[in-house]
Amino acid sequence: MTYLVSHPGSGNTWIRYLLEAASGIFTGSVYTDGDIRKAGYLGESDKPSSGRTLVQKTHGAALTKVANDLLTRFKHLKPDVPAVIIIRDPARAILSYWKFLRGTGRGSHTHQVSEATYRTADFRKHVERMVNRWEELVTDHLLWLKVPIYILYYDLVVKNPIYEIRKLLKFLRVPVDEGRLVCLKDHLKGSFKRPERKEKDRFIDMYVRRCVNGICHLSTR
């Protein structure tokens, strides 16, 4: 087992797409998302311990609905399981997760939402809660894992996906198939990569940035 760890909204499913296309091996998840499975991720409903998937998606304690104390966070962490940790700019990840939460029905993984939703008490509570979850998820894995970890920066994958996936395959000890990488270069988008859209209301970005002040440096170090 090798967990593919990320805060929600950090591009986990897109990274899975790139890995599957590059390796020819299914990826799995500790969850079972019907929309993801219907889109062709056939390892989605496989047990993480089956041995049939290359990595297994998890958001760790970031989705814990009970008290998010140290013990709870540690119980969600498997210190003896290697992990690939996806680190995305926390402001972008938190906004992306908000769009997912506000979505309903088919397409919630990729749709955009009305900017009016950002000027609500629910959005402010979401940001304040998830800022802490983002920091805890990253630092917990860096401090507590006893086995090899691999840090994958989302923004670097966006800039040079083939180069970054090639390095990740080496960490996972998967032989590189150059033919697959050539094919992947022409099909990078996948089914669950949300179209980019710059938010028109500067308040949104300014507010989230203020909330993440002090931890944003972790995503660019």
N, C-alpha and C positions, 0 to 999 in steps of 0.2 A: 504493500500500500504506500502511496505517496499522496498526501492531501494537496489540493489546489486551493489555497486559502486566500480569501479576500473579504474586504468589507463589501456589502451589497452595493451594486452600482459601479464596480471597479473593472468590469469587462471580463468576468470569469467565464461566461458562456462563449464569448468571442474567442478567448484564448483556447478554450476547449476545441472550438471549431478548427483553429489553426493547427493545434496538435494532432487532431484526428486526420486532417487532410495531409499533414506532413509525414505522419507515421503509419497511417493505415490501421491504427489501433483505436478501439472505442475508449472514450473517457466515461467516468461514472460520477456519482453524486451520493451524498448522504441523505439527500432529499429525493422525492419523486415528483417531478414537474411534468404533467401531461402534455403541455404545449411544447416543451423542449423535446420530449420523446417523439411526438408526432412530427416534429421538424426533422427527424432523422438521427437524433442522438440516441442510438439504440442501447447504449450502456447506462442510460439515465435511471432505469429501474433495477439495475443489477446491484446486488449487495456490494458495499465497498470492499469487503474481504473476499470477493469471489475469485480474484486473481485474473479476471478477464478484462480489466480496465487499466489504462495507463496511469491516470490520476483520478482522484475523487474530489469533486467540488464540495467545499464547506465554507460557511460564513462564521463558523465557530460560535463564540459567545456573543457575537454582534447581534444575533437574533434572539437572545435569551429574553424571555418575558418575565422571569422572576428576578429577585434581587441580584444585581450584577456585582456581587462582591468577589473578593479574590478567590474564595473556595469554589464558588459557582463557575468562575472563569477557568480555574484550573481543571475542574471536572470535565469541561468541554474540550480541553486540550489533551491531545495524546502525545506526551513528551517523547515517546519512543517511535513515533511514526514520522519519517522524513516529510518535508513540506516544501512546496513552491509557494511563496508568498507574493501575491500581486499587490503592488503599492501604486495607488493612483492618487493624484492631488485630492486631498480630502474634500475640498469644496466641490469639485466636479463629481466625486463619487456620491456625496450626500445629495446633491441636486438630482443626479441620475436615479438614485434610489427613491427619491420623492416622486419622480415621474412614474416609476414602476408602481408605487403604492397607490397613487391616484388613478391608475389605469384600471379599467374593468374589462373583463371578457378577453377575447382573442386580440392580440396585438399589444397587450399591456407591457410587454418586454421592450417594445421599440417606439411607442407613440410619444408624442409631445403633449404637454398639458397647458391649460390656460395660465397666463402669467398672474391672473387674479388670485390663483391658489397660493402664490407666494406671500400675499399680503394678508395672511390669516394667522390666528393664534396657533392653529395646528401645525403650520409650517415652522413657526418659531420653536415650538416644543420639539418638533422632529429634529431640527438642526442642533439644538442644545443637547438632546439625547445622543444623537449619532456622532457628534464630535468626540465625545468621550469614548464611545464604542470603537470608533476608528483608531484612536490612539491605543486603547487597551488591546485590541486585536493584534496590532503590529508588535507592540512592545512585549506582550505576553509570549508570543512565539519566538521573538528574538532572545528573550531572557530564559525561558523555561525548556525549550526543546533540547534534547540531549543527542540528537542525530543530525545529519546534514540538512541544511536548508538552502534554498535558492531564492534570491530576491529578484523578482521580475518587475521592472518599472513599466507601467502601462504606457506612459507617454513615449518611452523609447521604442516600444513595440509598434505604436502607431507610426513613428517616424521610419523605422526600418524593420518591418515584421519578419522578413526572411532571415536576416542576420540574428535577430533575437531568438527566434524559434530554433534556429540551428544550434545556438548555444544551449538552449533549454533541453533539446534532445540529447546533447552530450551529457548533461547532468543526469538525465533519466536513463542513460546508457542504452539509447535506442539508435541503431545504425541510421545514418543519414541517407535517404533515397533522393538523389539529385533530381531524378525525373519528377518526383512528387513536388519538390520545392519549385521547380520550373512551372509546373501546373498551378501550384498555389499562388504564385506571383500574379497570375491573371485572375484569380478568384479569391480575393482577400476579405471581402465583406462578410460573408456568412449570412445566417438568417436572423441573428439577434443583435446586430450592431445598430444602435439607435442613430438615426441621421443627426449630424451636428447642426446645432442652431444656437447662435449667439443670443443670449437673453437681452431684450431691449431695455428692460428696466434696470438701471445701474444699482438700484437699491438692493436687488437680489444678490448680486455678486458682492457688493460692499458688506452687506449684513453677514453673509456666510463667511467671508474672509475674516471679518472681525471675530467671529466665533471660533475660527480655527487658528487664530493667531497664536503662535507659540509651538504648533505642531506641524505646520506646513513644511518646515525645513526638512522633516523626515522624508517627505516624498521627493525631494530633489537632491538629497545628500549624495 
